[in-house]
């Protein structure tokens, strides 16, 4: 029997993070693998579960609970039908186990910590493609994670419009 893999996907519900999730499902997930959606809330976020789990991150949340409105309210996360649909499809068609974990803090640090905490075999992140100057000023999450994570990291670039290529 083949070893099952634990694949983390950084999710901020942006178009590029959804693209990264689709890419992971299409290219990395096999039967019985585990997809762990990693959500990092800003340190300033004030939600009912933050006080309980700010230091360790939330408990692992199964797909069934991700669909519920209580999950979105407790963690301050907008219910995203597209993300749930991608995850449900992966569960049904590939037999993947789908779970999520919520952290609070700097996404660069928390994603690297999640790799260790969750014993990930690989991590997939989206790239907003900020460009050199914005990336230097704001810091690139994907660059930091690629440099510091202890597992292979795949960066999925967002689609560029034809205007931005010139």
ZISUL-V644095 format. One record per residue. N is the residue number from 1. PSI is psi in radians with two decimals (NA if undefined). OMEGA is omega in radians with two decimals (* if undefined). BURIAL is I if it has 16 or more other C-alpha atoms within 10 Angstrom, else O. Layout:
# ZISUL-V644095
<<N PSI OMEGA BURIAL> <N PSI OMEGA BURIAL>>
This chain:
# ZISUL-V644095
<<1 2.34 -3.11 O> <2 2.57 3.12 O> <3 2.39 3.05 O> <4 2.59 -3.10 O> <5 2.59 3.05 I> <6 1.96 -3.09 I> <7 2.07 3.08 I> <8 2.51 3.06 I> <9 2.09 3.09 I> <10 2.25 -3.05 I> <11 2.04 2.99 I> <12 0.16 3.09 I> <13 0.26 3.04 I> <14 2.86 3.09 O> <15 -0.66 -3.11 O> <16 -0.56 3.10 I> <17 -0.57 3.06 I> <18 -0.65 3.07 I> <19 -0.71 3.10 I> <20 -0.71 3.11 I> <21 -0.81 3.10 I> <22 -0.74 -3.13 I> <23 -0.77 -3.13 I> <24 -0.79 -3.14 I> <25 -0.76 -3.09 I> <26 -0.53 -2.97 O> <27 -0.37 -3.05 O> <28 -0.45 -2.99 O> <29 2.23 3.06 I> <30 3.08 -3.11 I> <31 2.30 3.08 I> <32 0.11 3.04 I> <33 2.92 -3.12 I> <34 2.22 3.03 I> <35 2.16 3.10 I> <36 1.93 3.11 I> <37 2.11 -3.09 I> <38 2.06 -3.11 I> <39 2.21 3.10 I> <40 1.99 3.09 I> <41 2.61 3.13 I> <42 2.65 -3.12 O> <43 -0.43 -3.13 O> <44 -0.16 -3.13 O> <45 2.45 -3.11 O> <46 1.61 -3.11 O> <47 2.84 -3.00 O> <48 -0.54 -3.09 O> <49 -0.24 -3.07 I> <50 -0.79 -3.11 I> <51 -0.64 -3.13 O> <52 -0.67 -2.92 O> <53 0.27 -3.06 O> <54 -0.67 -3.08 O> <55 -0.55 -3.04 O> <56 -0.23 -2.99 O> <57 2.83 -3.09 I> <58 2.88 2.94 I> <59 2.87 3.07 O> <60 2.28 -3.07 O> <61 2.05 -3.14 I> <62 2.81 -3.12 O> <63 -0.71 -3.11 I> <64 -0.67 -3.14 O> <65 -0.48 3.12 O> <66 -0.53 -3.13 I> <67 -0.39 -2.99 I> <68 2.55 3.13 O> <69 -0.53 3.11 O> <70 -0.71 3.13 O> <71 -0.84 -3.09 I> <72 -0.66 3.13 O> <73 -0.80 -3.07 O> <74 -0.55 -3.08 O> <75 0.02 3.11 I> <76 0.60 -3.09 I> <77 2.29 3.10 I> <78 2.42 3.09 O> <79 2.14 -3.08 I> <80 1.83 -3.07 O> <81 -0.67 -3.12 O> <82 -0.77 3.13 O> <83 -0.80 3.12 I> <84 -0.70 3.13 O> <85 -0.77 3.12 O> <86 -0.78 -3.11 O> <87 -0.73 3.11 I> <88 -0.69 3.11 I> <89 -0.75 3.11 O> <90 -0.67 3.13 I> <91 -0.78 -3.08 I> <92 -0.80 -3.02 O> <93 -0.51 -3.08 O> <94 -0.08 -3.12 I> <95 0.43 -3.12 I> <96 2.53 3.01 I> <97 2.28 -3.07 I> <98 2.21 3.07 I> <99 2.91 3.10 I> <100 2.75 3.06 I> <101 2.38 -3.12 I> <102 2.32 3.06 I> <103 2.86 3.06 I> <104 2.30 3.10 I> <105 -2.78 3.13 I> <106 2.11 -3.09 O> <107 -0.59 3.14 I> <108 -0.86 -3.11 I> <109 -0.74 -3.07 O> <110 -0.62 3.10 I> <111 -0.71 3.10 I> <112 -0.69 3.09 I> <113 -0.67 -3.13 I> <114 -0.63 3.11 I> <115 -0.79 3.14 I> <116 -0.86 -3.08 O> <117 -0.74 -3.05 O> <118 -0.02 -3.13 O> <119 0.87 -3.09 O> <120 2.49 3.02 I> <121 -0.51 3.08 I> <122 2.81 3.14 I> <123 2.41 3.11 I> <124 2.25 3.12 I> <125 2.66 3.04 I> <126 2.75 3.09 I> <127 2.24 -3.14 I> <128 -0.22 3.13 I> <129 0.95 -3.07 I> <130 -0.39 -3.05 O> <131 2.91 -3.00 O> <132 -0.86 -3.05 O> <133 -0.87 3.13 O> <134 -0.65 -3.14 O> <135 -0.71 3.12 O> <136 -0.75 -3.10 O> <137 -0.78 -3.05 O> <138 -0.36 -3.06 O> <139 2.37 -3.12 O> <140 2.07 3.11 I> <141 -0.84 -3.08 I> <142 -0.71 3.13 I> <143 -0.76 3.13 O> <144 -0.79 -3.10 O> <145 -0.74 3.10 I> <146 -0.71 -3.09 I> <147 -0.61 -2.95 O> <148 -0.28 -3.12 O> <149 2.60 -3.09 I> <150 0.26 3.08 I> <151 2.91 3.06 I> <152 2.43 -3.13 O> <153 2.28 3.06 I> <154 2.25 3.09 I> <155 2.12 3.13 I> <156 2.06 -3.13 I> <157 2.54 3.07 O> <158 2.84 3.10 I> <159 2.29 3.09 O> <160 2.46 3.04 O> <161 2.79 -3.10 O> <162 -0.49 3.13 O> <163 -0.62 -3.08 O> <164 -0.18 -3.14 O> <165 -0.28 -3.07 O> <166 NA * O>>
